Amino acid sequence: MCTAITLKTKDFYFGRTLDIETSYFEQVTVTPRNYALDFKCGITLKSHLAIIGMAYVQSDYPLYYDAVNESGLCMAGLNFPNNAYYRKPVDGKDNIAHFELISWILSQCKSVAEARLLLDKINITDTQFSEQLPCASLHWIIADNEACIVVESTRDGLSVYDNDVGVMANNPKFPMHMQKLNDYMHLTPNEPENTFSDKVKTEHYCNGLGAIGLPGDLSSPSRFVRAAFNRCNSVSGDSEEESVGQFFHVIGTVEQVKGACRLGDGLYKITIYTSCCNATKGIYYYTTYTNRSITAVDMHKCDLEGSVLVCYSLENKERITYQN
């Protein structure tokens, strides 16, 4: 269970929650411009756009969960069980394995428009990274300062959807999430008007009555609606502190509390980390379940002309400021 959102103030921000039962020792990872990206189809990109994001690094290869490149194009892969479907390699297409898609797009594209052109030529394959890492069922959100799309590879083919609300969750398919928003068109951040009946006298006995009916459960459709409502009605100042703080407030409404979603055998879904990347400046912010303090990594303080990955282990110990 994961949720991704975009947010625009003076700069453009992108991030997600990773909601699973255990960490895979992911790291904030910078892929510099001259790190050789080897793809299973036989293509090697020796020079490309630099990337920063959260990745599980295996055999010196960054398996990105979410990332942004130096041009401000962002991308994240979210769980899409029973719907994701990948194919065998075919002639005449760029045969890109599902785990390579973020690196393939972000290493070459500076905008959503450019990403669309690459997607027209892509066949997402069921190639595994290794025997120990089987295929993950994913769909993807891609966004920049001007546009946002969702990419889903299903048995029906590869679909690319415009995403005007700048939000994505897990199942069902993206058009069904958008359809579900119609059930909540009555919600408002303002004080509601009485449409029940002109024969019934009503009164505003507390604030927030306009949002009665906003779903609060942990399911993907409910998280999508809740994130969309809060994101679309968000009001923030333009400073970095206000913008980053507001982003974490918005996405915090869909974070998972340990114990609220039990999986059995003593396991629970929790928000392993929450990310917020200033895509304009290339600064990656994150919190973890055990450390609510915001930690930042600036990609431009790394050697972007380098040829080796730069990895930062997550700060997982809670940092508390005492005032007395």
Salt bridges, closest charged atoms under 4 A:
ASP11 OD2 - LYS281 NZ 2.36
GLU21 OE1 - LYS269 NZ 3.95
ASP66 OD1 - ARG16 NH1 3.54
GLU70 OE1 - ARG33 NH2 2.85
ASP126 OD2 - LYS88 NZ 3.02
GLU152 OE2 - HIS139 ND1 2.88
ASP156 OD2 - LYS173 NZ 3.55
ASP162 OD1 - ARG116 NH2 2.28
ASP183 OD2 - LYS180 NZ 3.43
GLU191 OE1 - HIS204 ND1 3.70
ASP198 OD1 - LYS199 NZ 3.85
GLU255 OE1 - ARG292 NH2 2.99
GLU305 OE2 - ARG33 NH1 2.49
